[in-house]
Protein backbone atom coordinates (compact mmCIF):
# COMPACT_ATOMS: atom_id res chain seq x y z
CA UNK A 1 0.00 0.00 0.00
CA UNK A 2 1.26 3.43 -0.96
CA UNK A 3 1.06 6.97 0.31
CA UNK A 4 1.40 8.86 -2.95
CA UNK A 5 1.82 12.59 -3.48
CA UNK A 6 1.11 13.96 -6.94
CA UNK A 7 3.16 17.07 -7.71
CA UNK A 8 1.41 18.85 -10.57
CA UNK A 9 2.74 21.59 -12.82
CA UNK A 10 0.20 24.42 -12.61
CA UNK A 11 2.32 27.01 -14.46
CA UNK A 12 1.11 29.02 -17.43
CA UNK A 13 3.46 27.00 -19.67
CA UNK A 14 1.01 24.12 -19.37
CA UNK A 15 -1.38 25.90 -21.74
CA UNK A 16 1.08 25.42 -24.62
CA UNK A 17 0.65 22.69 -27.20
CA UNK A 18 -2.28 21.16 -29.08
CA UNK A 19 -3.75 19.52 -27.13
CA UNK A 20 -2.27 21.48 -24.26
CA UNK A 21 0.08 19.98 -21.71
CA UNK A 22 -2.60 20.79 -19.14
CA UNK A 23 -5.00 18.41 -20.89
CA UNK A 24 -2.33 15.71 -20.91
CA UNK A 25 -1.69 16.37 -17.21
CA UNK A 26 -5.38 15.81 -16.44
CA UNK A 27 -5.34 12.52 -18.37
CA UNK A 28 -2.23 11.34 -16.54
CA UNK A 29 -3.55 12.35 -13.12
CA UNK A 30 -6.92 10.67 -13.67
CA UNK A 31 -5.19 7.43 -14.67
CA UNK A 32 -2.86 7.53 -11.64
CA UNK A 33 -5.68 8.19 -9.17
CA UNK A 34 -7.83 5.43 -10.63
CA UNK A 35 -5.06 2.82 -10.45
CA UNK A 36 -3.35 3.93 -7.21
CA UNK A 37 -6.50 3.66 -5.11
CA UNK A 38 -7.17 0.04 -6.07
CA UNK A 39 -5.60 -0.86 -2.74
CA UNK A 40 -8.12 -0.11 0.04
CA UNK A 41 -5.48 1.40 2.33
CA UNK A 42 -3.73 3.56 -0.28
CA UNK A 43 -3.96 7.35 -0.18
CA UNK A 44 -3.18 10.15 -2.61
CA UNK A 45 -2.40 13.81 -1.93
CA UNK A 46 -1.93 16.66 -4.42
CA UNK A 47 0.71 19.40 -4.28
CA UNK A 48 0.81 22.24 -6.78
CA UNK A 49 4.32 23.17 -7.92
CA UNK A 50 3.84 26.81 -8.95
CA UNK A 51 3.42 28.77 -5.72
CA UNK A 52 3.85 25.38 -3.98
CA UNK A 53 1.25 24.34 -1.44
CA UNK A 54 -0.76 21.32 -0.40
CA UNK A 55 -3.78 21.45 -2.70
CA UNK A 56 -5.50 18.32 -1.40
CA UNK A 57 -4.42 16.45 1.72
CA UNK A 58 -4.05 12.65 1.69
CA UNK A 59 -7.34 10.92 0.96
CA UNK A 60 -8.73 7.71 -0.50
CA UNK A 61 -11.69 9.53 -2.06
CA UNK A 62 -11.52 9.40 -5.86
CA UNK A 63 -14.27 11.98 -6.30
CA UNK A 64 -12.43 14.57 -4.20
CA UNK A 65 -9.11 14.03 -5.99
CA UNK A 66 -10.61 14.10 -9.48
CA UNK A 67 -12.39 17.36 -8.71
CA UNK A 68 -9.11 19.05 -7.81
CA UNK A 69 -7.41 17.51 -10.86
CA UNK A 70 -10.04 18.51 -13.43
CA UNK A 71 -8.89 20.77 -16.26
CA UNK A 72 -11.28 23.57 -15.30
CA UNK A 73 -10.16 23.51 -11.67
CA UNK A 74 -6.44 23.48 -12.53
CA UNK A 75 -6.86 26.26 -15.10
CA UNK A 76 -8.16 28.57 -12.37
CA UNK A 77 -4.93 28.37 -10.39
CA UNK A 78 -2.23 28.81 -13.04
CA UNK A 79 0.90 30.67 -11.92
CA UNK A 80 4.05 32.00 -13.59
CA UNK A 81 6.59 29.25 -12.92
CA UNK A 82 7.22 26.14 -10.87
CA UNK A 83 9.41 25.81 -7.80
CA UNK A 84 10.52 22.18 -7.91
CA UNK A 85 12.62 22.30 -4.74
CA UNK A 86 9.91 23.79 -2.54
CA UNK A 87 7.28 21.48 -4.04
CA UNK A 88 9.34 18.41 -3.12
CA UNK A 89 9.83 19.69 0.42
CA UNK A 90 6.06 20.16 0.75
CA UNK A 91 5.45 16.66 -0.62
CA UNK A 92 8.06 15.18 1.73
CA UNK A 93 6.44 16.86 4.73
CA UNK A 94 3.06 15.49 3.65
CA UNK A 95 4.49 11.96 3.46
CA UNK A 96 6.15 12.36 6.85
CA UNK A 97 2.67 12.64 8.36
CA UNK A 98 1.04 9.88 6.33
CA UNK A 99 -1.78 7.97 8.02
CA UNK A 100 0.07 4.66 8.34
CA UNK A 101 3.83 4.19 8.72
CA UNK A 102 3.52 0.95 6.77
CA UNK A 103 2.61 2.89 3.64
CA UNK A 104 5.35 3.19 1.03
CA UNK A 105 6.34 6.82 0.43
CA UNK A 106 6.03 7.84 -3.22
CA UNK A 107 6.15 11.11 -5.13
CA UNK A 108 4.99 11.32 -8.74
CA UNK A 109 5.86 14.61 -10.40
CA UNK A 110 4.53 15.96 -13.70
CA UNK A 111 6.72 18.72 -15.17
CA UNK A 112 5.95 20.56 -18.42
CA UNK A 113 7.61 23.93 -17.88
CA UNK A 114 11.18 25.24 -17.45
CA UNK A 115 12.96 24.15 -14.27
CA UNK A 116 14.69 27.17 -12.79
CA UNK A 117 16.52 25.73 -9.80
CA UNK A 118 20.16 25.59 -8.76
CA UNK A 119 21.76 22.18 -9.22
CA UNK A 120 23.01 22.03 -5.63
CA UNK A 121 19.45 22.70 -4.36
CA UNK A 122 18.09 19.90 -6.55
CA UNK A 123 20.80 17.53 -5.33
CA UNK A 124 20.08 18.48 -1.72
CA UNK A 125 16.36 17.60 -1.90
CA UNK A 126 17.24 14.47 -3.88
CA UNK A 127 19.54 13.36 -1.07
CA UNK A 128 16.76 14.09 1.42
CA UNK A 129 14.43 11.72 -0.46
CA UNK A 130 17.17 9.10 -0.55
CA UNK A 131 17.63 9.27 3.23
CA UNK A 132 13.88 8.94 3.77
CA UNK A 133 13.53 5.96 1.44
CA UNK A 134 11.07 7.88 -0.75
CA UNK A 135 10.35 6.78 -4.32
CA UNK A 136 10.45 9.59 -6.88
CA UNK A 137 9.09 9.27 -10.42
CA UNK A 138 9.17 12.26 -12.77
CA UNK A 139 7.23 12.59 -16.02
CA UNK A 140 8.82 15.34 -18.10
CA UNK A 141 6.91 16.88 -21.01
CA UNK A 142 9.67 19.07 -22.48
CA UNK A 143 9.09 22.24 -24.45
CA UNK A 144 10.31 22.03 -28.08
CA UNK A 145 12.25 25.26 -27.52
CA UNK A 146 14.50 23.49 -24.99
CA UNK A 147 16.81 22.24 -27.73
CA UNK A 148 19.74 21.73 -25.39
CA UNK A 149 17.63 19.70 -22.93
CA UNK A 150 18.71 22.07 -20.14
CA UNK A 151 15.62 21.42 -18.07
CA UNK A 152 15.82 17.67 -18.61
CA UNK A 153 19.40 17.69 -17.35
CA UNK A 154 18.34 19.60 -14.23
CA UNK A 155 15.72 16.95 -13.47
CA UNK A 156 18.28 14.22 -14.13
CA UNK A 157 20.52 15.75 -11.44
CA UNK A 158 17.61 15.49 -9.02
CA UNK A 159 16.96 11.86 -9.96
CA UNK A 160 20.62 10.92 -9.65
CA UNK A 161 20.78 12.38 -6.14
CA UNK A 162 17.58 10.53 -5.12
CA UNK A 163 19.18 7.15 -5.87
CA UNK A 164 17.87 3.94 -7.38
CA UNK A 165 14.32 4.55 -6.15
CA UNK A 166 14.04 7.51 -8.56
CA UNK A 167 13.31 7.58 -12.28
CA UNK A 168 12.78 10.12 -15.04
CA UNK A 169 10.57 9.60 -18.09
CA UNK A 170 10.90 12.25 -20.82
CA UNK A 171 8.03 12.15 -23.29
CA UNK A 172 9.24 12.61 -26.92
CA UNK A 173 7.68 15.45 -28.88
CA UNK A 174 4.53 14.44 -30.70
CA UNK A 175 3.76 11.43 -28.51
CA UNK A 176 0.78 11.13 -26.17
CA UNK A 177 2.22 11.34 -22.61
CA UNK A 178 -0.27 8.87 -21.10
CA UNK A 179 0.30 6.25 -23.81
CA UNK A 180 4.06 6.70 -23.55
CA UNK A 181 4.10 6.36 -19.75
CA UNK A 182 1.94 3.23 -19.86
CA UNK A 183 4.18 1.64 -22.51
CA UNK A 184 7.30 2.56 -20.50
CA UNK A 185 6.00 0.59 -17.51
CA UNK A 186 6.05 3.64 -15.22
CA UNK A 187 2.61 2.89 -13.82
CA UNK A 188 3.10 -0.85 -13.40
CA UNK A 189 2.45 -2.23 -9.94
CA UNK A 190 2.97 -5.97 -10.18
CA UNK A 191 2.51 -6.51 -6.45
CA UNK A 192 -1.10 -5.35 -6.59
CA UNK A 193 -1.91 -7.33 -9.73
CA UNK A 194 -0.47 -10.63 -8.49
CA UNK A 195 -1.53 -10.58 -4.86
CA UNK A 196 -4.50 -12.86 -5.54
CA UNK A 197 -2.16 -15.53 -6.92
CA UNK A 198 0.65 -15.20 -4.38
CA UNK A 199 -1.35 -14.73 -1.17
CA UNK A 200 -5.08 -15.60 -1.39
CA UNK A 201 -5.58 -15.03 2.36
CA UNK A 202 -4.17 -11.52 2.11
CA UNK A 203 -6.35 -10.82 -0.91
CA UNK A 204 -9.41 -11.90 1.08
CA UNK A 205 -8.38 -9.71 4.00
CA UNK A 206 -7.98 -6.74 1.68
CA UNK A 207 -11.42 -7.30 0.17
CA UNK A 208 -12.96 -7.47 3.66
CA UNK A 209 -11.09 -4.32 4.64
CA UNK A 210 -12.46 -2.55 1.58
CA UNK A 211 -16.02 -3.66 2.41
CA UNK A 212 -15.64 -2.39 5.99
CA UNK A 213 -14.21 0.87 4.68
CA UNK A 214 -17.17 1.41 2.33
CA UNK A 215 -19.68 0.54 5.07
CA UNK A 216 -18.04 3.01 7.48
CA UNK A 217 -18.13 5.71 4.82
CA UNK A 218 -21.84 5.09 4.23
CA UNK A 219 -22.59 5.30 7.98
CA UNK A 220 -20.56 8.49 8.36
CA UNK A 221 -22.28 10.18 5.45
CA UNK A 222 -25.62 9.33 7.03
CA UNK A 223 -24.59 10.95 10.35
CA UNK A 224 -23.16 14.16 8.97
CA UNK A 225 -25.43 17.17 9.37
CA UNK A 226 -23.48 19.47 7.09
CA UNK A 227 -21.68 18.23 3.98
CA UNK A 228 -18.57 19.93 2.70
CA UNK A 229 -19.54 22.17 -0.21
CA UNK A 230 -17.73 20.70 -3.21
CA UNK A 231 -18.99 23.14 -5.86
CA UNK A 232 -17.13 26.16 -4.50
CA UNK A 233 -13.92 26.69 -6.56
CA UNK A 234 -10.69 26.60 -4.56
CA UNK A 235 -9.50 29.65 -6.47
CA UNK A 236 -12.18 31.81 -4.80
CA UNK A 237 -11.12 30.88 -1.26
CA UNK A 238 -8.50 32.59 0.86
CA UNK A 239 -5.32 30.67 1.67
CA UNK A 240 -6.58 29.92 5.19
CA UNK A 241 -9.91 28.67 3.83
CA UNK A 242 -8.06 26.47 1.31
CA UNK A 243 -6.03 24.91 4.12
CA UNK A 244 -9.18 24.29 6.16
CA UNK A 245 -10.80 22.70 3.11
CA UNK A 246 -7.80 20.40 2.58
CA UNK A 247 -7.90 19.33 6.22
CA UNK A 248 -11.62 18.61 6.03
CA UNK A 249 -11.24 16.50 2.93
CA UNK A 250 -8.36 14.49 4.35
CA UNK A 251 -10.48 13.53 7.34
CA UNK A 252 -13.66 12.77 5.39
CA UNK A 253 -13.76 9.32 6.99
CA UNK A 254 -14.10 10.80 10.50
CA UNK A 255 -16.10 13.53 12.22
CA UNK A 256 -15.57 16.83 10.42
CA UNK A 257 -17.13 19.40 12.73
CA UNK A 258 -14.72 19.00 15.72
CA UNK A 259 -11.79 19.03 13.32
CA UNK A 260 -12.91 22.24 11.66
CA UNK A 261 -13.28 23.85 15.07
CA UNK A 262 -9.63 23.07 15.72
CA UNK A 263 -8.54 24.03 12.19
CA UNK A 264 -10.13 27.45 12.65
CA UNK A 265 -8.62 27.88 16.12
CA UNK A 266 -6.52 31.04 16.39
CA UNK A 267 -2.99 30.18 17.58
CA UNK A 268 -1.71 31.76 20.75
CA UNK A 269 0.76 34.53 19.87
CA UNK A 270 3.42 33.27 22.31
CA UNK A 271 3.26 29.70 20.94
CA UNK A 272 2.88 29.83 17.18
CA UNK A 273 3.47 33.37 15.98
CA UNK A 274 7.14 32.75 15.15
CA UNK A 275 6.67 29.49 13.23
CA UNK A 276 8.31 29.51 9.81
CA UNK A 277 6.51 28.36 6.66
CA UNK A 278 7.66 24.72 6.89
CA UNK A 279 6.68 24.53 10.56
CA UNK A 280 3.24 25.98 9.82
CA UNK A 281 2.76 23.35 7.10
CA UNK A 282 3.80 20.62 9.54
CA UNK A 283 1.28 21.87 12.12
CA UNK A 284 -1.47 21.84 9.48
CA UNK A 285 -0.67 18.30 8.39
CA UNK A 286 -0.56 17.02 11.98
CA UNK A 287 -3.96 18.62 12.56
CA UNK A 288 -5.29 16.85 9.46
CA UNK A 289 -4.30 13.60 11.17
CA UNK A 290 -6.46 14.43 14.20
CA UNK A 291 -3.83 16.07 16.44
CA UNK A 292 -5.07 19.11 18.36
CA UNK A 293 -3.66 22.50 17.42
CA UNK A 294 -1.92 22.93 20.77
CA UNK A 295 -0.28 19.48 20.61
CA UNK A 296 0.80 20.01 16.99
CA UNK A 297 2.44 23.36 17.78
CA UNK A 298 4.10 21.90 20.89
CA UNK A 299 5.51 18.99 18.86
CA UNK A 300 6.94 21.31 16.21
CA UNK A 301 8.50 23.65 18.77
CA UNK A 302 9.95 20.66 20.63
CA UNK A 303 11.95 19.72 17.53
CA UNK A 304 13.91 22.94 17.85
CA UNK A 305 15.38 21.67 21.10
CA UNK A 306 16.86 18.51 19.53
N, C-alpha and C positions, 0 to 999 in steps of 0.2 A: 504494500500500500504506500502511496506517495503523498507527500505534501508538495504541491506544485505551485510555483509562482510564475505567472505569465507577465513578462515585461514587454509592453507594447509601445511601438513607435507612434506617438501622436503628434508628430511635427508636421508642419505645412508641406514638407517635401513628399509626404505620403499621398498628396493629391495628384502627383505627376503620374504619367503613363496612361495607357488605354488598354484594358481597364486600369484604373488607378491602383497604386500599391495599397491604398487603404481598403479597397474592395478585396484584394488578395489577402490582406491581413485579417479581415473579417472571416473569410473562408477558412484560413488556417486556424484561427482561434476557435471557430465553431467545431471544427474537426477535433481539435485537441481536447476541448471540454467534453465532447460527446464520448470520446474514447477513454479519457483519463478517469472519469467518474464511473466507469464500469465496476470498479471495486467499491464496495459499500462503505469502506472506511477512508477512501481517498478524499482529498480536499484540493480546491484550486483557489488561488488569490490572484488579483490583477493589480499590477503597478504600472502607472504611466511613466514614460521615460523623459518626456519634455515637461519641464517643471515637475520633477519626480515627486510622486506621492502615492500612497496606498489608495487605489481607486475602489477596490472591492476586497474586503477582508476574507480570509479563508472560509470557504463554504462548500457544501456538497450539493447545493441547489443549482441545477442547470438553468432554470428559468431566470434566476437572478444574474448569473454570470453572462448568459446570452444577451440579456438586456443591456448590460454595460458594454458588451462587445459588439453591439449592432453598429452598422455603418452610420446611421443617423446620430446615434449617441456619441460615437467617437468623433464625428465631424464637428460637433459642438465644442469640443475641448482642444482643438488644434493649437499648438504653440510654435514658436520660432525654430527651436532646435533641441535635440536630445542631450541629456547629461547621463551618459552610460555609467560612469563611476557612481554617481549618487543614486541612480536607479538600482544598481546592484546592492549597494549598502542598504537601501530600503527593503529590497527583496530578502536579503540575508537576515535582517532584523525580524521580518515577518516569519521566516522559517524558524528562527530561534524560538519563537513563541507558538509553534505549531501545537495542535491539540493533543497529539500523541507522539511521544519520543520515539516510538517504533516506526513512525513514518519516515520514508526515505526523502531526503531534502533534494529538491530539483528546481532549477530555474530554466525556463524556456524563453529566449529573447528573440523578438522579431525586430530587425533593424533595416530600414529602407532609406535612411538619410545620412548625411555626412557625420562621421564620428570625430568630434573635436575634443580630444582628450590627450593629455600627456602620456607618453608610453610608461613612465615610471608609476603614474597613478593607476593605469590599467593593470600593470603587473602586480601592484600592491593589492588591489581588490581580488585579482586572480589567485594570489597566494592565500588570501583570507578564505576564499572558497575551498581551496585545497586543504587547509588546516581543518576546516569544518566538515570535510567529507561531502561537500555539496556537488551535485551533478549540474553542469552547465551546458546547455545546447543553444547554439545561436543560428538562426536562419537569417542570412544576409541577402537582401534584394538590392543589389548595387545599382547606382545611377550610371547610365551610359557615359556621362561626362567624366566619370572617375576612371580615365584611361590608364592611369598608373597604378590602379588598385590600392591607393593610399589608405582608404578607409577599411578595405579588406585586410590589409596588413596590420592595421591597428587592432582589429578584432582578433587577428591571429596571435598577436602578442598577449592579449588577454587569455585566450584559450591555452596557449603554451604555459602560462603561469598557473593556470587552474589545474593542470595535470591531466592524467589519463581519463578522468571522469568528464572531461570537457570536449566538445566537438563544435566544428563550424561548418555549416552547409551554405555555400554561395550559389544562388540560383542563377543560371546563365540567362543572358538577355533573350527575351522572346519565349521563354518557357513558363508554363503555369507553375507558380511556386508550390501549390498544394500537391499537384501531380508529381513534381520533382522531389519533394520531401518524402512522399509516400514511397516512391520508387527507390529512394536512397536508403530506406529502412530507418529513418530518423524516428518515426513514430511507433516502431515495433516494440511490443512488450510481450515477449514470449512467455514470461512467467504467468501472466494473467491468462493467456490463451491455452496453456497446457496444464493448468492447475487441476482441471477435472480428471485428466489422465494420470497425473503424478500423485495426487493426494485427494481421493474421493471424499474422505472424511472432512478435510479442510474445505473443500468445495461446498459440502452440505452445510458446514458451520457458517460459511460466508453467505449462503442463500438464506439461512435462518436469521442471520444478523441483518440482512437487507430487509427481510419481512418485518422484523421488529422495529427497524428504523422507520419504515414507511408507516407502520401502525402508530408509532409515537408521534410522527409528524401529523398524521390525521387527527389524533387526539388533541395535540397542541393547537392546531388550527381551529378546532371546535371550541377551545377554551378562550381563545384570544378575543378581547372585546374591541380592540382597535388594531386593524391591519396596517402594516407599513404601506404608505402610498407609493406605488411603483411607477405611476405615470408622470411624476414630477421630475423633469430633467435635472441631472446633477449639475449641469452648467449654470442653473439659475439659483443654486444654493450657495451660501457662504462657505468658506473653508471649514469653519467649525461645524456647520450643519452637514457638510459632506462627511466629516469624520464620524459624527454621530450616526449618520445613515450607514456607513460601512460597519460600524460596531453592531448596529441593530441586525444587519443582514448576516453577519458572521455568527450571531447567536440565535438565528431563526428557530433552532431546534429547542430553545429553552425560553423561559419567561422573558419578555422584552421590556415590560414596563419598569421593573426595578433596575434593569441595566441602563435604560435611558435616563433614569433619575440620577444614576451615578455618573453617566457620560456627560450630563449637563451640569454636574456639580462644579462650582467655581473653586479652583485650587486656592489654598491658603497662601498668601503672599510670602510668608517666611519659609514655606516648604517647597513650592514649585516655581516660584517666579523666576529663578535663575537657571532653570533647566534649559540646556541647549536643544537644538532641533532634533538630534538623534535621540536624546533622552525623552523628549516629549513624545516622539513616535513610539518609543518603547513603552512608555506609560499607557498610551492609547491601545497598543496591541495587548498588553497585559489585562487591561480593562475589558477588551473584547473576549478574553478567555474567562471572564467572570471574577477577576480580582477587583477588590474595591479600589477607589481612587487613592485613598490614603495609603493602603498597603503597596500599591503600584509605585507611588512616588517614593515611599520609604525604601523599597527594594532598589530603585534606581539610584537614590542618593547613597545607599549603603555601598554600592559598587565603587564609589569614589574613594572609599576608605581602604580598598584592597589593591 
